[in-house]
Amino acid sequence: MARFMDFEYRYIDSELFLEKGICINKYLGSETSVIVPTQIDDLPVTSIGKSAFEDCRSLESIKIPDSVTFIGESAFSGCTGLGAVSSMNGMFLLDSADETGDDYEI
């Protein structure tokens, strides 16, 4: 698992995804406001993995780049302080605790 700032990530290069990219697997920080990077190692961040931000209780807001097209199940489970998730060009809402266990395609 590679690391960039407070994020653990992996490279995506499979037939399931249409292009190469980066998947954020885990957020390791404790900030209240997080901006997911648009690129890592010159590749776009295209997904947020299963349970990536799980139990980040201090997290209140997160900005996700428009390049992200997939958010894995329970990505924000246990983020009790999270009010809204915004994209770089607008807002979209997820259940703040993400208790449904569903995957989100954007």
N, C-alpha and C positions, 0 to 999 in steps of 0.2 A: 504494500500500500504506500503510495507516494503522499507527500505532504506539501501544501502551499498555504502559508500563513496559518490560520486556525482551521484549515480544512484538510481532511484526508480524502483522497480521490483516486479514481482508477480511469484508465483509458477505455473507451468504448470503440470497438471495431468488429462489428458482427453484422450478420444479415438482418437481425431483428431491428437494428437502427439503420436508417438510410445513409448516414454519414458518420465519419469518425468524430469523436468528441470526448468530453470529460463528464464523468458522473461524480457528483459530490457524495461520498459515502458517509461521512461523519463530520459534524462540527465540533471542534474541541474547545472553543472559546467560552467566554462567559459574558459577552457584551449584551446590552439591552437592545441595541440596534445593529443589524447585520446587513451588509451588502454582499451578495454572492457575486464573485468575479465573473465577468463576461467571457474571459479566456484564461486558460492556464496552459503553458507550454505551447503557445500559438494555436491552440485548438479551442473551439467554442465549448462552453459549459452547456450541455444539452439535457442533463437530467439530475434530479436529486433522488438519491437512493432511499430504499426502505429504512425507516427509523433514523434518518440522517441527523435530525435535530431533536430526537426523542429526549424527553426530560430536561430540556434546556429551559428551566423554570424562570430564569432571568430575562429571557428573550421576549421583547415587547413588539418589535417590528422587524420585518425582513423585506429587502428588495431583491427580486429575482430577475435576472436578465431575460429579455425576450427570446433569447436562444434556447431557453429551457422549454422543452415540449413534453416532459414527463416528470411527474412527482410520484415516488413510490409510496406504497401503503405505510401508514403510521409515521410518515415523515416528520410530523409535528406533534405526535402523541406526547402528552404530558407537558406541553408548553403552555402552562396555565396562564401566563401573562401575555401571550400573543393575541393581539387584537385583530390585526389584518395583515395580509400578505399582499405586497404590491409588485407589479412588474415595472420595468423601467419606463414604460410608456402608458401606464394606467394602473387600475386596480382590479384585482379579482379576489374574491373572498373564499376562504376555506373554513371549515369548522375549526374554531380556534384550538380545540384540543385534538382534532382529527381522530375521533374515536371510531369512525366507521370502518377503518381498516381497508378502505378502497384505494385503488390507484387513481391518480388524476392525470388525465391527458389534457393538455392546454391547447 
